Amino acid sequence: MSDGSLRHRMGEITLTVRGPDRRPLADQVVTVAQQRHAFAFGNTGFDFVDLVGGPGPEGSTEVESFGGTNHLDLDRLGDLWLNLFNTATLPFYWGRYEPRRGAPDTERLTETARWLAERGVAVKGHPLVWHTVQPPWLLQIDLDEVERLLRARIRDLVGGFAGLIDTWDAINEAVIMPVFDNGDNAITRLARARGRIHMVRLAFEEARAANPAATLVLNDFDLGSAYECLIEGVLAAGVRIDAIGLQTHMHQGYRGEEYMRHTLDRFARYGLPLHLTETTLVSGHLMPPEIEDLNDYQIPQWPTTVDGEARQADDLVRHYRSLLAHPAVQSINYWGITDHGAWLGAPAGLIRADGSRKPSYDALEALVKGEWWLPPTVMRTDTDGSLRVEGFLGDYTVSAGDRTGRFTLDSTSTTATIDLR
């Protein structure tokens, strides 16, 4: 099922299986099957917003396409997406969510989040605070009012979606936020005036007050020492963060296992879970290495290629194996499932723009639903009605005939009694 490097992702439990009369089912054939991974295998749910909730409000400004998944209707996209992923990131960019002041896009996002949650998907909101994709109307307001509105936005989102969305990227790319110079926006002005730690504190403390049970992530693409300094400063200032978000958009090629292990070790030393929040690997030509800001690479067409697809599949397997081998990693979120509408127009999806599966989709499926998964497996209880189950941490069923029981394989429980109903 796996090599020794993933033993920390697995568990073992002894079940006592009982029938409707609550007596152990001795020497009985049963079927054990995994239903869900405990590990968060994620992807963006952006495409579902238009497909589930309908067209967006007029005047919106987008950073990604929020729909228009060419050749994929809701049923087809849902089948492909739900087959691999159990965690979805939904877009709450301020300029997209509230293009007109006082008219937020609440209904569509709520409907989409519910659609996902009804299918067993954990939903994350992204992001509460960011300097990009800002509403133009915010520039007409003085900074004190900008901060008041930002605080109100955080409280409204985190409190209003509590119980439906309980994980948030609280603040995105705070390292660059005060010095961002690619267009004027009110959040950069606020960060420049108040400082990074003030902005992080604002985001986390307002969100925490609105939903004390929420998981709040500090997220950044800067994986260098500047991000380490920010984390250390935030922690020293007494701000409680729940997870460290690491972006790995690898449009210039896979960075390799050694780089990833070293990077994960550096950020794991803070004793916080690591979330790989934004991961991409392209299946076409690679972006030139001299490009410093990925946003600077704009070309009319960036096609997927046969050789690129083979490379993407191989790199994806190496990347996911490396990440799961590290015990601090709690989630991996791939950034988009299809090439259609992908960030920067790159062929970074696991599905081509025409809706067909790439080798990378098949490769990830072979891991998530193959090597790292327990399919329906026939077993037999002993004379005490017991059997031992070993597998990847997650939710399982055990069944005999038309009766089924459920259990969770975690890192702490070693025994359980299951009543089939």
Buried (B, 14 or more C-beta within 10 A) or exposed (E): EBEEEBEEBBBEBBBBBBBEEEEBBEEBEBBBBBEBBBBBBBBBBBBBBBBBBEEBBEEBBBBBBBBEBEBBEBEEBBEBBBEBBBBBBBBBBBBBBBBEEEEBBBEBBBBBBBBBBEEEBBBBBBBBBBBBBBBEBBEEBEEEEBBEBBBEBBBBBBBBBBEBBBBBBBBBBBBBBBEBEEEEBBBBBBBBEBBBBBBBBBBBBBBBEBBEEBBBBBBBBBBEEEBBEBBEBBBEEEBEBBBBBBBBBBBBEBBBBEEBBEBBEBBBEBEBBBBBBBBBBBBBBBBEEEEEEBEEBEEEEBEBBEEBBBBBBBBBBBBBBBBBBBBBBBBBBBBBBBBBBBBBBBBBBBBBBEBEEBBBBEBBBBBBBEBBBBEEEEBEBBEEBBBEBEBBBBBBBBBBEEBBBEBBBEEEEEEBBBEBE
